[in-house]
Amino acid sequence: MVVDSKVHRKEISNMAEQQEILVTMATNLRDILYDHMEKRISSAGFKLNAVFSDTPLEDAKLKEKIKNAAGFIVSLEKVNDDLLKGAKNLKVVSKYGVGTDNIDLAAAESHGVEIANCPGSNSNAVAELVIGLMITMSRNTQNLCDRLREGRWTTEVGFELAGKRVGILGFGNIGRRVAKYLKPFTGDILVYDVFVDRKAEGEYGVRYTSVDEIIETSDYITLHLPLLPETRHLIDKDSLARMKKGVYLINAARGGVVDEDALFDAVVSGRVAGAGVDAFEFEPPTASRMLKDERFIVLPHIGAATVEASFNMVNMAIDNVLSVLAGKGNPHPVRMV
């Protein structure tokens, strides 16, 4: 076979000049998303550098991987000033998901790096999980199943979700989807958000109110707030003490919104009947007392872990990165408040 050396040199030159997009993701997404990502990114003229890991990449490895990247689709790794100093070609970082508490927005701004996220991409997945947790706790189905597997035939009288008051703290895309799914169960839904949309009250059958009313009167409280200085440990010893006795709490947002030690004590005391926890302040939560108490339904942060949400998130993240690199602007910018 004869190879045209001029053509070959041109191909090598094009490959050398090809800009790179770094992607970090959980290992279990490799078979689901790799081929799709490679096809989309390569067809746009970029090289995919995908790293799959069960835990966030260590700083040294991430620094090595990102040094030539023009774009970065990040999962849980910390994007901070130290990392960005060594990413001389980086123009844009898109979160694979919504919450950007692992990204230092001030550092990104100082380095001229655009930050984007994927709003609404996982709303359906998280909302379905929340409704499932409410029913699981109300009927204690997980623990009854575990006991039956152990050979113990025990029954319990549970509670119905129908007619109960549900408080939703954070009424963005996920909070609204939760409200939509709750409507067949109950017409008593209270919501709080810093941005009040009166049209949404009629559309979703909810009533805007204060954090205090939700804390003090709800039968179920579900958290859908970003982790910000003003929301860190919003659910603390004081707020838990003011909750209605027998309340169920669901956190599928960010672990830091809840003081986990205070929550554990509130459940042990009986003030809180149970908690569904899909987000921990420190992950994995190897030392958490919640792991050993059956009144907690504990999950490894799987709210967005569906095939459908995974494709939604990766497509939106790729769109974000490609748009910025093409000079067309940032479709879903995340700025400092």
KATA-V771177 format. One record per helix or strand of 2 or more residues. SS is the DSSP state (h for helix, s for strand). FROM is the first residue (numbers start at 0). TO is the last residue. Records with the same first field share a line. If there is no record, write none. Layout:
# KATA-V771177
SS=FROM-TO  FROM-TO
This chain:
# KATA-V771177
h=4-16  26-42  58-65  80-84  104-109  122-138  140-148  172-181  197-203  210-216  236-240  254-256  259-268  288-291  306-324
s=19-24  46-51  68-73  91-94  113-115  165-168  188-191  206-207  219-222  246-250  271-276  295-297
